[in-house]
Amino acid sequence: MSDTRSLPVPDGLEGDRLDAAIARLFGLSRTRAAELIVDGSVLVDGAEAAKSDRVHAGAWLEITLPPPPTAPVPRPEAVPGMRIVHEDADILVVDKPVGVVAHPTVGWTGPSVLEGLLAAGVQVATSGAAERQGIVHRLDANTTGLMVVAKSEIAYSVLKRAFKERRVDKRYHTLVQGHPDPLRGTVDAPIDRHPAGDGRWAVVAGGRPSVTHYDTQEAFRAASLLEIRLETGRTHQIRVHMSALRHPCVGDALYGADPTIAERLGVRRQWLHAVRLGFDHPTEHRPVEYSSPYPQDLERAMEILRED
């Protein structure tokens, strides 16, 4: 069922574009706000308006919001290339390939780790929303590497708390453009949705606290291999922080990477890999650590750099 809302334009939005004002008022992306305006779902003082029109304080807005999308239902679907690194009664550690999300989401039609595990007959914890049961952390679709999944309810509870309390050692390797100065450092900068509302995230005052430690492992003529340790786990955190340093991950066009470097190295996604994962086992109460080699596309890029 659709939801129609009416309200005056607040003083603080005086002079803003209509699509930007709608996005801010209703927590929508700028793109989604523009779609509603074009569809005629937004009226300003009783009349349709263009997305680029400027709003004035006190003008009366009427917006018809579509019903929220229903959460997808996980269905067994094999995931080629997904490797099980470790499995016991409580946890399962997988090496996630490229092009795979952690769990089904609205708008995603590709494979997911959760559905791959269901196809393999793995029983995961039932805690959490139905579409992400057993999932205690995530990787971007085009970031490869290690993920831990909870199989038992106690493992789900303990691991969720460990991630929240920053007691999980998450190590990534990323190839970035140029050479960070200093070669080793910490980025402590809050992250929130990009003001453009286009799906990106950005360093934004008042965003959620986000801390990334980096250490240069190897330097090349036009790029550097960094080891990353995360204290927090925000969406796109490494990609956003590296871009903020003006050293974006190679291949990460969304965050400003030079496409010519990626093309020369044969990289068609961000060069970013979850290489190690360490935590206290949730029931055996002993430290465990797992590692993952670079996948073929990232390893080939390194070979090209070392041949230069």
C-alpha positions as a Markdown table, in Angstrom:
| # | Residue | x | y | z |
|---|---|---|---|---|
| 1 | Met | 0.0 | 0.0 | 0.0 |
| 2 | Ser | 1.3 | 3.4 | -0.9 |
| 3 | Asp | 1.9 | 6.1 | 1.7 |
| 4 | Thr | 1.0 | 9.8 | 1.0 |
| 5 | Arg | 2.6 | 12.4 | 3.1 |
| 6 | Ser | 2.1 | 16.2 | 3.3 |
| 7 | Leu | 4.3 | 18.8 | 4.9 |
| 8 | Pro | 5.7 | 22.3 | 4.4 |
| 9 | Val | 9.2 | 22.9 | 3.2 |
| 10 | Pro | 11.4 | 23.6 | 6.3 |
| 11 | Asp | 13.4 | 26.8 | 6.4 |
| 12 | Gly | 16.6 | 24.9 | 6.2 |
| 13 | Leu | 15.9 | 23.7 | 2.7 |
| 14 | Glu | 15.2 | 27.1 | 1.2 |
| 15 | Gly | 16.7 | 27.3 | -2.3 |
| 16 | Asp | 17.5 | 23.5 | -2.5 |
| 17 | Arg | 16.7 | 21.6 | -5.6 |
| 18 | Leu | 13.4 | 19.6 | -5.3 |
| 19 | Asp | 15.1 | 16.2 | -5.7 |
| 20 | Ala | 17.7 | 17.1 | -3.1 |
| 21 | Ala | 15.0 | 18.3 | -0.7 |
| 22 | Ile | 12.9 | 15.2 | -1.1 |
| 23 | Ala | 15.9 | 13.0 | -0.6 |
| 24 | Arg | 16.8 | 14.8 | 2.7 |
| 25 | Leu | 13.3 | 14.9 | 4.0 |
| 26 | Phe | 12.5 | 11.2 | 3.4 |
| 27 | Gly | 15.8 | 9.5 | 3.6 |
| 28 | Leu | 15.8 | 8.5 | -0.1 |
| 29 | Ser | 18.6 | 8.5 | -2.6 |
| 30 | Arg | 18.8 | 11.5 | -4.9 |
| 31 | Thr | 18.1 | 9.2 | -7.8 |
| 32 | Arg | 15.0 | 7.6 | -6.2 |
| 33 | Ala | 13.7 | 11.1 | -5.3 |
| 34 | Ala | 14.1 | 12.2 | -8.9 |
| 35 | Glu | 12.3 | 9.1 | -10.1 |
| 36 | Leu | 9.3 | 9.9 | -7.9 |
| 37 | Ile | 9.2 | 13.5 | -9.2 |
| 38 | Val | 9.3 | 12.4 | -12.8 |
| 39 | Asp | 6.6 | 9.9 | -12.1 |
| 40 | Gly | 4.3 | 12.7 | -10.8 |
| 41 | Ser | 4.4 | 11.4 | -7.3 |
| 42 | Val | 5.5 | 14.8 | -5.9 |
| 43 | Leu | 3.4 | 17.9 | -5.8 |
| 44 | Val | 4.5 | 21.4 | -4.8 |
| 45 | Asp | 1.6 | 23.6 | -3.8 |
| 46 | Gly | -0.7 | 21.2 | -5.6 |
| 47 | Ala | 1.2 | 21.1 | -8.9 |
| 48 | Glu | 3.7 | 18.9 | -10.5 |
| 49 | Ala | 7.3 | 20.3 | -10.6 |
| 50 | Ala | 10.6 | 19.5 | -12.2 |
| 51 | Lys | 13.4 | 17.8 | -10.2 |
| 52 | Ser | 15.7 | 20.8 | -10.7 |
| 53 | Asp | 13.1 | 23.4 | -9.5 |
| 54 | Arg | 14.2 | 25.3 | -6.4 |
| 55 | Val | 12.0 | 24.9 | -3.3 |
| 56 | His | 10.9 | 27.8 | -1.0 |
| 57 | Ala | 10.3 | 27.6 | 2.7 |
| 58 | Gly | 6.7 | 27.1 | 3.5 |
| 59 | Ala | 5.7 | 25.6 | 0.1 |
| 60 | Trp | 3.4 | 22.7 | 0.6 |
| 61 | Leu | 4.8 | 19.3 | -0.4 |
| 62 | Glu | 2.7 | 16.2 | -1.1 |
| 63 | Ile | 4.6 | 13.0 | -1.9 |
| 64 | Thr | 3.2 | 9.5 | -2.6 |
| 65 | Leu | 5.8 | 7.0 | -1.4 |
| 66 | Pro | 5.6 | 3.5 | -2.9 |
| 67 | Pro | 5.3 | 0.5 | -0.5 |
| 68 | Pro | 8.6 | -0.7 | 0.8 |
| 69 | Pro | 10.1 | -3.6 | -1.1 |
| 70 | Thr | 9.7 | -7.0 | 0.4 |
| 71 | Ala | 12.9 | -8.7 | 1.6 |
| 72 | Pro | 14.1 | -11.4 | -0.7 |
| 73 | Val | 13.8 | -15.0 | 0.3 |
| 74 | Pro | 17.1 | -17.0 | 0.1 |
| 75 | Arg | 17.0 | -19.9 | -2.3 |
| 76 | Pro | 19.7 | -22.5 | -2.8 |
| 77 | Glu | 22.0 | -21.5 | -5.6 |
| 78 | Ala | 25.5 | -22.9 | -6.2 |
| 79 | Val | 28.3 | -20.4 | -6.2 |
| 80 | Pro | 31.1 | -21.5 | -8.5 |
| 81 | Gly | 34.5 | -20.7 | -7.0 |
| 82 | Met | 33.4 | -20.3 | -3.4 |
| 83 | Arg | 35.8 | -22.3 | -1.2 |
| 84 | Ile | 35.2 | -23.5 | 2.3 |
| 85 | Val | 38.3 | -22.8 | 4.3 |
| 86 | His | 37.1 | -24.2 | 7.6 |
| 87 | Glu | 34.0 | -25.8 | 9.0 |
| 88 | Asp | 33.0 | -27.2 | 12.4 |
| 89 | Ala | 29.8 | -27.5 | 14.4 |
| 90 | Asp | 29.6 | -23.7 | 15.1 |
| 91 | Ile | 31.3 | -21.7 | 12.4 |
| 92 | Leu | 32.2 | -21.9 | 8.7 |
| 93 | Val | 34.8 | -19.7 | 7.0 |
| 94 | Val | 34.5 | -19.2 | 3.3 |
| 95 | Asp | 36.8 | -17.7 | 0.7 |
| 96 | Lys | 34.3 | -15.5 | -1.3 |
| 97 | Pro | 34.9 | -15.1 | -5.1 |
| 98 | Val | 34.2 | -11.9 | -7.0 |
| 99 | Gly | 30.7 | -11.0 | -8.0 |
| 100 | Val | 29.0 | -12.5 | -4.9 |
| 101 | Val | 27.3 | -10.7 | -2.1 |
| 102 | Ala | 27.0 | -11.9 | 1.5 |
| 103 | His | 23.3 | -12.4 | 1.5 |
| 104 | Pro | 20.3 | -11.6 | -0.8 |
| 105 | Thr | 19.3 | -8.0 | -0.9 |
| 106 | Val | 16.6 | -6.0 | -2.7 |
| 107 | Gly | 17.7 | -5.2 | -6.2 |
| 108 | Trp | 20.5 | -7.8 | -6.4 |
| 109 | Thr | 19.9 | -10.7 | -8.8 |
| 110 | Gly | 23.3 | -12.3 | -8.6 |
| 111 | Pro | 24.6 | -15.1 | -6.3 |
| 112 | Ser | 25.2 | -14.8 | -2.5 |
| 113 | Val | 27.3 | -16.6 | 0.1 |
| 114 | Leu | 24.2 | -17.6 | 2.0 |
| 115 | Glu | 22.4 | -19.1 | -1.0 |
| 116 | Gly | 25.6 | -20.9 | -2.0 |
| 117 | Leu | 25.9 | -22.5 | 1.5 |
| 118 | Leu | 22.2 | -23.5 | 1.3 |
| 119 | Ala | 22.9 | -25.2 | -2.0 |
| 120 | Ala | 25.8 | -27.1 | -0.4 |
| 121 | Gly | 23.5 | -28.4 | 2.3 |
| 122 | Val | 25.0 | -26.3 | 5.1 |
| 123 | Gln | 22.7 | -25.4 | 8.0 |
| 124 | Val | 23.4 | -21.9 | 9.3 |
| 125 | Ala | 22.1 | -20.2 | 12.5 |
| 126 | Thr | 18.5 | -19.0 | 12.3 |
| 127 | Ser | 19.2 | -15.8 | 14.2 |
| 128 | Gly | 18.9 | -12.6 | 12.3 |
| 129 | Ala | 16.5 | -11.6 | 9.5 |
| 130 | Ala | 15.5 | -14.4 | 7.2 |
| 131 | Glu | 17.4 | -13.1 | 4.2 |
| 132 | Arg | 20.7 | -12.9 | 6.2 |
| 133 | Gln | 20.6 | -15.7 | 8.8 |
| 134 | Gly | 24.0 | -16.7 | 10.1 |
| 135 | Ile | 25.7 | -13.7 | 8.5 |
| 136 | Val | 27.7 | -11.7 | 11.0 |
| 137 | His | 29.7 | -9.5 | 8.7 |
| 138 | Arg | 29.8 | -8.7 | 5.0 |
| 139 | Leu | 32.2 | -8.0 | 2.0 |
| 140 | Asp | 31.3 | -5.9 | -1.0 |
| 141 | Ala | 30.2 | -8.0 | -4.0 |
| 142 | Asn | 33.5 | -7.3 | -5.9 |
| 143 | Thr | 35.8 | -7.6 | -2.8 |
| 144 | Thr | 37.1 | -11.1 | -2.5 |
| 145 | Gly | 38.4 | -13.1 | 0.5 |
| 146 | Leu | 37.5 | -14.4 | 3.9 |
| 147 | Met | 34.1 | -14.3 | 5.6 |
| 148 | Val | 33.0 | -16.2 | 8.8 |
| 149 | Val | 29.4 | -17.5 | 9.0 |
| 150 | Ala | 27.7 | -18.7 | 12.1 |
| 151 | Lys | 26.2 | -22.2 | 12.1 |
| 152 | Ser | 25.0 | -22.3 | 15.7 |
| 153 | Glu | 23.0 | -19.7 | 17.6 |
| 154 | Ile | 25.6 | -19.3 | 20.3 |
| 155 | Ala | 28.2 | -18.7 | 17.6 |
| 156 | Tyr | 26.0 | -16.0 | 16.0 |
| 157 | Ser | 25.6 | -14.2 | 19.3 |
| 158 | Val | 29.2 | -14.4 | 20.3 |
| 159 | Leu | 30.6 | -13.4 | 16.9 |
| 160 | Lys | 28.1 | -10.5 | 16.4 |
| 161 | Arg | 29.3 | -9.1 | 19.8 |
| 162 | Ala | 33.0 | -9.6 | 18.9 |
| 163 | Phe | 32.5 | -7.6 | 15.7 |
| 164 | Lys | 30.7 | -4.9 | 17.5 |
| 165 | Glu | 33.3 | -4.7 | 20.2 |
| 166 | Arg | 36.1 | -4.6 | 17.6 |
| 167 | Arg | 37.7 | -7.9 | 18.8 |
| 168 | Val | 38.0 | -9.4 | 15.3 |
| 169 | Asp | 41.3 | -9.0 | 13.5 |
| 170 | Lys | 40.4 | -8.2 | 9.9 |
| 171 | Arg | 43.3 | -7.8 | 7.5 |
| 172 | Tyr | 43.0 | -6.8 | 3.8 |
| 173 | His | 45.4 | -6.2 | 1.0 |
| 174 | Thr | 44.7 | -3.4 | -1.4 |
| 175 | Leu | 46.6 | -2.0 | -4.4 |
| 176 | Val | 46.3 | 1.8 | -4.4 |
| 177 | Gln | 47.3 | 4.4 | -6.9 |
| 178 | Gly | 50.5 | 6.3 | -6.1 |
| 179 | His | 52.4 | 6.2 | -2.8 |
| 180 | Pro | 50.7 | 7.2 | 0.5 |
| 181 | Asp | 52.7 | 9.7 | 2.6 |
| 182 | Pro | 53.4 | 8.6 | 5.3 |
| 183 | Leu | 53.9 | 5.0 | 4.2 |
| 184 | Arg | 52.2 | 3.8 | 7.4 |
| 185 | Gly | 49.4 | 5.6 | 9.0 |
| 186 | Thr | 45.8 | 5.8 | 10.3 |
| 187 | Val | 42.7 | 7.3 | 8.7 |
| 188 | Asp | 40.3 | 8.4 | 11.4 |
| 189 | Ala | 37.4 | 10.0 | 9.5 |
| 190 | Pro | 33.6 | 9.6 | 9.8 |
| 191 | Ile | 31.7 | 7.9 | 7.0 |
| 192 | Asp | 28.1 | 8.4 | 5.9 |
| 193 | Arg | 26.2 | 8.4 | 2.6 |
| 194 | His | 27.5 | 10.7 | 0.0 |
| 195 | Pro | 25.5 | 13.9 | -0.2 |
| 196 | Ala | 24.9 | 13.3 | -3.9 |
| 197 | Gly | 22.7 | 10.3 | -2.9 |
| 198 | Asp | 24.0 | 8.2 | -5.8 |
| 199 | Gly | 25.0 | 5.1 | -3.8 |
| 200 | Arg | 28.4 | 6.2 | -2.8 |
| 201 | Trp | 29.7 | 6.7 | 0.7 |
| 202 | Ala | 32.0 | 9.5 | 1.8 |
| 203 | Val | 33.9 | 11.1 | 4.6 |
| 204 | Val | 31.2 | 13.3 | 6.1 |
| 205 | Ala | 31.2 | 15.5 | 9.2 |
| 206 | Gly | 28.8 | 13.9 | 11.7 |
| 207 | Gly | 29.1 | 10.5 | 10.0 |
| 208 | Arg | 29.7 | 7.2 | 11.9 |
| 209 | Pro | 33.2 | 6.9 | 13.4 |
| 210 | Ser | 35.5 | 5.0 | 11.1 |
| 211 | Val | 39.1 | 4.0 | 11.6 |
| 212 | Thr | 41.4 | 2.4 | 9.1 |
| 213 | His | 45.1 | 1.5 | 9.7 |
| 214 | Tyr | 47.3 | 1.0 | 6.6 |
| 215 | Asp | 50.9 | -0.1 | 6.1 |
| 216 | Thr | 52.8 | -0.1 | 2.8 |
| 217 | Gln | 54.0 | -3.6 | 1.9 |
| 218 | Glu | 55.5 | -3.0 | -1.5 |
| 219 | Ala | 55.9 | 0.1 | -3.7 |
| 220 | Phe | 55.8 | 0.2 | -7.5 |
| 221 | Arg | 56.2 | 2.9 | -10.0 |
| 222 | Ala | 52.6 | 4.0 | -10.1 |
| 223 | Ala | 51.0 | 2.0 | -7.2 |
| 224 | Ser | 51.5 | 0.7 | -3.7 |
| 225 | Leu | 50.4 | -2.6 | -2.1 |
| 226 | Leu | 49.0 | -1.9 | 1.4 |
| 227 | Glu | 48.0 | -4.0 | 4.3 |
| 228 | Ile | 44.8 | -2.7 | 5.9 |
| 229 | Arg | 43.6 | -3.3 | 9.5 |
| 230 | Leu | 40.1 | -2.2 | 10.2 |
| 231 | Glu | 38.9 | -1.1 | 13.6 |
| 232 | Thr | 35.4 | -0.4 | 12.3 |
| 233 | Gly | 33.5 | -2.0 | 9.5 |
| 234 | Arg | 31.5 | 0.6 | 7.6 |
| 235 | Thr | 30.2 | 0.1 | 4.1 |
| 236 | His | 32.9 | 0.7 | 1.6 |
| 237 | Gln | 35.2 | 1.9 | 4.4 |
| 238 | Ile | 38.6 | 1.0 | 2.8 |
| 239 | Arg | 37.5 | 2.3 | -0.6 |
| 240 | Val | 36.2 | 5.6 | 0.9 |
| 241 | His | 39.3 | 6.2 | 3.1 |
| 242 | Met | 41.8 | 5.4 | 0.4 |
| 243 | Ser | 39.9 | 7.8 | -1.9 |
| 244 | Ala | 39.9 | 10.5 | 0.8 |
| 245 | Leu | 43.7 | 10.1 | 0.9 |
| 246 | Arg | 43.7 | 10.6 | -2.9 |
| 247 | His | 45.1 | 7.1 | -3.3 |
| 248 | Pro | 42.0 | 5.2 | -4.5 |
| 249 | Cys | 42.1 | 1.4 | -4.9 |
| 250 | Val | 43.2 | 0.4 | -8.3 |
| 251 | Gly | 40.2 | -0.4 | -10.5 |
| 252 | Asp | 37.7 | 1.4 | -8.2 |
| 253 | Ala | 36.0 | 3.7 | -10.7 |
| 254 | Leu | 33.2 | 4.5 | -8.3 |
| 255 | Tyr | 35.7 | 6.2 | -6.0 |
| 256 | Gly | 37.9 | 8.0 | -8.6 |
| 257 | Ala | 40.4 | 5.4 | -9.7 |
| 258 | Asp | 42.2 | 6.1 | -13.0 |
| 259 | Pro | 40.8 | 3.6 | -15.5 |
| 260 | Thr | 44.0 | 3.5 | -17.6 |
| 261 | Ile | 46.0 | 1.9 | -14.7 |
| 262 | Ala | 43.3 | -0.7 | -14.2 |
| 263 | Glu | 43.3 | -1.5 | -17.9 |
| 264 | Arg | 47.0 | -1.9 | -18.1 |
| 265 | Leu | 46.9 | -4.3 | -15.2 |
| 266 | Gly | 43.8 | -6.2 | -16.4 |
| 267 | Val | 41.8 | -5.3 | -13.3 |
| 268 | Arg | 38.1 | -5.0 | -13.8 |
| 269 | Arg | 37.1 | -4.3 | -10.2 |
| 270 | Gln | 38.6 | -2.8 | -7.1 |
| 271 | Trp | 41.9 | -4.5 | -6.2 |
| 272 | Leu | 40.9 | -5.4 | -2.6 |
| 273 | His | 41.1 | -8.8 | -0.9 |
| 274 | Ala | 40.3 | -9.9 | 2.6 |
| 275 | Val | 43.5 | -11.8 | 3.2 |
| 276 | Arg | 43.4 | -12.8 | 6.9 |
| 277 | Leu | 40.7 | -13.1 | 9.5 |
| 278 | Gly | 41.3 | -13.8 | 13.2 |
| 279 | Phe | 39.1 | -14.1 | 16.2 |
| 280 | Asp | 38.4 | -16.2 | 19.4 |
| 281 | His | 36.5 | -19.3 | 18.5 |
| 282 | Pro | 32.9 | -18.7 | 19.9 |
| 283 | Thr | 32.7 | -22.1 | 21.7 |
| 284 | Glu | 36.2 | -23.4 | 22.0 |
| 285 | His | 37.5 | -20.1 | 23.4 |
| 286 | Arg | 40.8 | -20.2 | 21.6 |
| 287 | Pro | 42.3 | -17.8 | 19.0 |
| 288 | Val | 41.9 | -18.9 | 15.4 |
| 289 | Glu | 43.2 | -17.3 | 12.2 |
| 290 | Tyr | 42.6 | -18.0 | 8.6 |
| 291 | Ser | 44.3 | -16.8 | 5.4 |
| 292 | Ser | 43.4 | -16.5 | 1.7 |
| 293 | Pro | 45.7 | -16.3 | -1.3 |
| 294 | Tyr | 45.1 | -13.6 | -4.0 |
| 295 | Pro | 42.6 | -14.7 | -6.6 |
| 296 | Gln | 43.9 | -15.0 | -10.2 |
| 297 | Asp | 43.0 | -11.6 | -11.4 |
| 298 | Leu | 44.7 | -9.8 | -8.5 |
| 299 | Glu | 47.7 | -12.0 | -8.6 |
| 300 | Arg | 48.1 | -11.4 | -12.4 |
| 301 | Ala | 48.1 | -7.6 | -11.7 |
| 302 | Met | 50.9 | -8.0 | -9.2 |
| 303 | Glu | 52.9 | -10.0 | -11.7 |
| 304 | Ile | 52.6 | -7.2 | -14.3 |
| 305 | Leu | 53.7 | -4.6 | -11.8 |
| 306 | Arg | 56.8 | -6.7 | -10.8 |
| 307 | Glu | 57.7 | -7.2 | -14.4 |
| 308 | Asp | 57.8 | -3.4 | -15.1 |
